[in-house]
């Protein structure tokens, strides 16, 4: 049964909630914002923008603090470098190259001249020298003055900084140990970082290169913490993981759409357009999407309409034996290619007179209704309007009522009734309401109509086929009226069902209505056939006769019907 396509996640494919659940499942919304739930490329653009902004911030932070970078723990500096490289990879993959990434890495990994230590001395020797500066014993020079002397020595030399003060000279010499001004510079910067490291904050308010600093960076770049955890200081495969998330989303969509094609389901236009947009967004994101857009378009055959009307139309078409390419229609209330194919069969069958149901409908249903046929032939002639004379013969439909055969239907020649000349007419004496009897009995018909139908046996093919047409006229009329209503109601702006009203049925319908209204009236009155033909077709006494009588009465005033019945029966 065709239905609106539901994805593996249980949601209607292409809807907001479909993308919401899928995005959560593959965790893409933990990484970046996805506008409208499916604009992945646009989401990546914003992610790239945040990465660029963050890279700029980190660059400004490290560039402004190159003097102390060498004294930040190596693991912290490596983490800063890996974050910068990971964001740079995102920028390269979905944006363009950002040169600040390489500069950040060179600063924090100490390959840049500006961030290297000025001397070749070990960190251990620098730490020992700083301990002398911060020691509370062995010198009567205050720590603040020691630091002032050290800064002066860095900017000039030990002698100038001591200003001929032997005590100060001795202190600075004990720190410098003959290792030169470059060493004192390293000691000074080390001291500044160690005893004032909280002052070395990045623009995010956290200590430069600290874990808190990195946490804030991740929060700034991503919607939340990145869902994949990496070891501190190790490489981050952000771009790889994001790409994998997008591929998973594509594969999920592809699986759902392929399943929809296999099961002949459909996608509403609005959702289909969203899916196509999503595919285009994924393609812009670097995902290979093959011909998925074409597959989506194949599923966008649904053209709306009133589902209850469509359901009834499908039921009627099944009763009439009209089939789709896969056989009997599924009665699902969805107007698709199969329903269209069956609907088109109605017009083709009417034109050719080959409506399948006619081949097995018995006009009289004698074994059930008790209705039989008799041919009355008299050795006398009647003169037609054109002066031609023909034998007087006519068919009578008999019904056993109260154990006796009773004439209930025939076509009669002109005669005088109640003092007035009555032309060719119907004689009806069947079991029906007074209204129906009055409408049919002595209802005048044309001479051509009389000649066509007066002898049921002689023109048995016409009566057999034509009679069956009249018998099923109720459901055919219902089907044609309903079909035209459904098609006119369909939302078919994209002309998915082709030339909606360009079918022969539209032309046939105008000629058909005058006849079938009468047939429908008779059939409904006699047996409740009409709209619900299938359950009661031919099973109620009088239904077949009233269908025939009503149909002929409906054709009064237009000889075209007789000719039409004749024409189509000659084709079969």
MOBELTA-V165748 format. One record per helix or strand. SS is the DSSP state (@ for helix, = for strand). FROM is the first residue (numbers start at 0). LEN is the number of residues. If there is no record, write none. Layout:
# MOBELTA-V165748
ss->{SS,SS}
from->{FROM,FROM}
len->{LEN,LEN}
This chain:
# MOBELTA-V165748
ss->{=,=,=,@,@,=,=,@,@,@,@,@,@,@,@,@,@,=,=,@,@,=,@,@,@,=,=,@,@,@,=,=,=,=,=,=,@,=,@,@,@,@,@,@,@}
from->{3,5,11,15,27,34,38,39,65,73,99,112,122,142,157,165,180,200,206,210,237,265,268,291,306,323,326,336,355,365,370,388,403,414,419,424,433,442,446,459,472,503,529,542,559}
len->{1,1,1,10,3,1,1,24,4,21,9,3,12,13,5,11,19,1,1,11,25,1,16,8,13,1,1,16,4,4,13,13,9,3,3,4,7,2,7,12,17,24,7,12,11}
